[in-house]
Structure formats: C-alpha cells, structure tokens
Amino acid sequence: MKQITLETGTGAIDELLLSKVRLGIVAELLNADWLAFSELARSLEVSNGNLGAHLGKMFEAGYVDEEKSFVNRRPLTRYRLTQRGREAFASHVGQLQSLLRARS
C-alpha cells in the first residue's frame, strides 16, 4: 500500500483511498452489513470489470471482506467493510481535515 506524505508533515494519506470509485465503495459499505457486487455496480454506475479491479485492491489491502455463495444456483458475491477499512477511512478523513486546517 503506497502512502503519500503531506507537505504539512501531519502524516500520510492512503493512496488507495484517493480513487473516486474506492471512496464510493467505502461510502456504500459504511452503513451496510453486506452488499452484493451487483448492487455496488448499479449504485456506483461503474462497469463490472472496473468495480472488480477496485474491490480486488481493497480486498488485498484488507479493507473489505468478500463472501461468495450460490442462490438458486446463481453465484452471489457480497462485500462488507472491515474494521481495518473503517480505520483507514477515518485516518484518511483526519489527514484531509489536517491538510485543510493547515491551509487555512
């Protein structure tokens, strides 16, 4: 996971969360227990391939959990935000707020 150091010296911003799609994923998962891949794709209005690539990176970083099952013989993949993902998002928001305060 890459880090970008802020010029303010207050810490580092997680590059993984700088993506519009990944922030959208976090926003959708923050208040949900589990969300299906199809629900995320529809809500975020992104292609399946694009969403899959972003979720893969977030899964590798431990930010989301993935659950695969079958419903009526059809595959169902669901995701939820992990505690690590919630902490990373909270840290990300805190660093952005520090940057804004330093620039004011």
C-alpha positions in Angstrom: 0.0 0.0 0.0 1.5 3.3 -1.1 1.5 6.4 1.1 1.6 10.0 0.1 3.3 12.3 2.7 1.5 15.6 3.2 3.6 18.7 2.9 2.2 19.8 6.3 4.1 17.0 8.0 0.9 15.8 9.8 1.2 12.3 8.4 0.4 10.3 5.2 -2.7 9.9 3.1 -3.5 6.4 2.0 -3.3 6.4 -1.8 -5.7 3.5 -2.0 -8.5 5.8 -0.9 -7.8 8.6 -3.3 -9.8 6.9 -6.1 -13.3 8.2 -6.7 -14.6 4.6 -7.1 -12.9 3.3 -4.0 -14.3 6.2 -1.9 -17.7 5.4 -3.4 -17.3 1.7 -2.3 -16.4 2.8 1.2 -19.4 5.2 1.3 -21.8 2.5 0.2 -20.3 -0.1 2.7 -20.1 2.2 5.7 -23.7 1.7 6.7 -24.3 -1.7 5.2 -23.8 -5.1 6.7 -23.1 -6.8 3.3 -23.7 -5.5 -0.2 -23.9 -7.6 -3.4 -21.4 -6.9 -6.2 -24.4 -6.1 -8.5 -25.8 -3.6 -6.0 -22.4 -1.8 -5.8 -22.0 -1.8 -9.6 -25.5 -0.3 -10.0 -25.1 2.2 -7.2 -21.7 3.4 -8.3 -22.5 3.3 -12.1 -19.3 1.5 -13.0 -18.6 -1.5 -15.2 -18.2 -4.9 -13.6 -14.6 -5.1 -14.7 -13.7 -1.7 -13.2 -15.5 -2.4 -9.9 -13.9 -5.9 -9.7 -10.4 -4.4 -10.1 -11.0 -1.8 -7.4 -12.6 -4.3 -5.0 -9.7 -6.7 -5.6 -7.2 -4.0 -4.5 -9.3 -3.2 -1.4 -9.6 -6.9 -0.6 -5.8 -7.4 -0.9 -5.3 -4.4 1.5 -7.7 -6.0 4.0 -10.2 -3.1 3.7 -13.1 -5.3 2.5 -14.3 -8.8 3.2 -15.6 -10.9 0.4 -18.2 -13.7 0.6 -19.1 -16.0 -2.3 -22.1 -18.2 -2.3 -24.9 -19.5 -4.6 -28.5 -18.5 -4.5 -30.8 -20.6 -6.7 -27.7 -22.0 -8.5 -26.6 -18.5 -9.3 -23.3 -17.1 -7.9 -23.6 -14.2 -5.4 -20.6 -12.2 -4.3 -21.1 -9.9 -1.4 -18.8 -7.4 0.3 -18.5 -5.6 3.6 -16.1 -3.0 5.1 -13.6 -4.5 7.6 -12.5 -2.8 10.8 -9.2 -2.1 9.1 -11.1 -0.5 6.2 -13.1 1.7 8.6 -9.9 2.7 10.4 -8.2 3.5 7.2 -11.1 5.7 6.1 -11.2 7.5 9.4 -7.5 8.2 9.2 -7.8 9.3 5.6 -10.6 11.8 6.5 -8.5 13.0 9.5 -5.5 13.6 7.3 -7.6 15.6 4.8 -9.0 17.7 7.6 -5.5 18.4 8.9 -4.5 19.4 5.4 -7.4 21.8 5.2 -6.7 23.3 8.6 -3.0 23.8 7.7 -4.0 25.6 4.5 -6.5 27.9 6.2 
